[in-house]
Each structure stands twice: as C-alpha cells, then as structure tokens.
Amino acid sequence: MENRTILGLTAKVIIFGNNHIKKEVLARIDTGATNSSIDMSLTGELELGPIKRTKLVKSASGKNRRAIIAVKVKLDGKELEDDFTIAERKHMTYPVLIGQNILKKGNFLIDPNK
C-alpha cells in the first residue's frame, strides 16, 4: 500500500490569503462533506477571493446558496488548492471544514482515534 498521511478528526491548517497574509487555524476534518468550507469573516481577514461561482449546498442547517472561492491551504506539510464554499461559521467550533475535495487531493486517510 502506498504511503498515505493519517489525520485525526481535527487538524491545524494554514490558510494562505492575498498580499502574503496567512493564518493557522484548527479545522474540522469531515469525510461526509463533499466540499471544504471556510468562515465568511476569515475570507475577509485574509482578503480571499474573487468569487468563482455560487452553488446550492445541503447542510445540517438546510439548503442555501453559497459563494465558492479558490483557497490554498497547507495541511500536514502538503500545500493544496481547491474550491471552498463560504459559510457563516461563527457559531461553530471550527472556522474551516476540510471536506473530501482536499482529503482526496492530499491522499489523506482519517483515523478518528488520532
């Protein structure tokens, strides 16, 4: 079997913004989420954008239309870039949710015990 990086249910991730801004945050790893998501206030703080398109997203809070932007992250030493939906995550514990799109790209395995 190929050498794959194992992540737990949370991980520190560095978000690269515009103008050489970057920030490390604790992200939730969610294998059930098709796409990754980032908090709206974090997108402003890091000057992320532009919006590429919008998408209808089904979540625990129902269906809504979300803007999509390209975000570059560093997760366990791997720099990856893919689409993230922008969501209001202030009321949630984690400002970033890492979904299947990033997990597949980085060839990660998830161990809930880690």
N, C-alpha and C positions, 0 to 999 in steps of 0.2 A: 504494500500500500504506500502511496505517495506521502511525503512528509507534509502534514497539514497543521496549521496553528489552531490550538484549542482555546476557546473563550468561555467565560462563565456567563451568567445572566446580566452582568453589568461590566462595563469596561471603560477605562479612560480613553478619550478620543480627543485629538487636536483638530479643531476646525480652522481651516485656512480662509481668511477673508481677503478682501481687496486692500490695496495700499499696505501690504506686508503685515496686516493685522492677523493675529491668530490667538486662539483661546483653547485651553484644555478644560473639558467638562466630563462629567460622568454620564455615560449613555446607557440606556436600556437596550439589551440585545433581545430582539423579538423575531423568532423564526416564523411566527404566524403572520407577520406583516410583509406584504409583497414589496412595498417601498419604504424607504427611510423617511424620517420626518424631523424637522427642526423647528424650534420655537421662534415665533414671529419677532420677539424682542431681540433674540440673538442674531437674526438676519440683519436687523438694523444696526446693532452694535458692531458687527463685523463687515458692514457695508456689502452684503451679499446681493447678488442679482446679476443680470436682469431676469425677470420672469420669462420663462421659455413658453409656457402654456398653462392651462388650467385642467383639472381633472376631477371627476366625481369620485369621492372616496367614501367607502363604508367603514365606519369605526364604531367603537363602543358607544359613542355619543350620537350615532345616527349617520345619515348621509349628508355630505356637504361638498361644495366645490372648493378645491384648494389650488393655490398657485404652486407651480413647480419651478425650481431653480437648480442649477448645477452647483454641487458643493464638493470641495476637495477636503478629504479627511485623512488623518494618519491614525491607524488602528493597529496596535501591536506591531509597530515598526513598518507597516505597509501603507504607502500613500495610494489612495484610491479616490476616483472622482466619479460621481454618478448623480442622478436626479434625486432630489429630496422634495417632499411636499412641505409647505409652510403651514404650521398649525399653531393655534393658541394653546401652549403647553405650560403656561404659568402655574396653573393649579395642579400640575403633575410633578412628581418627584424628579424626573429626568427631563432636561431641556432638549435632548436628542434621542431619537429612537433609531436604532440601526436595524434595518429590515433585510429581507432576502437579497435584494439587489446588491448591496455591499457585501453581505456574507458570501454570496456565490463568487463575486468578483475577486475577493480576497482568499477564497478557498479555505474558509474557516469551518471548524467543527464546534459544536456547542456542547459543553458539559455542565449541567445545572449544579453539580457538586463543586465546581471550581470556584 
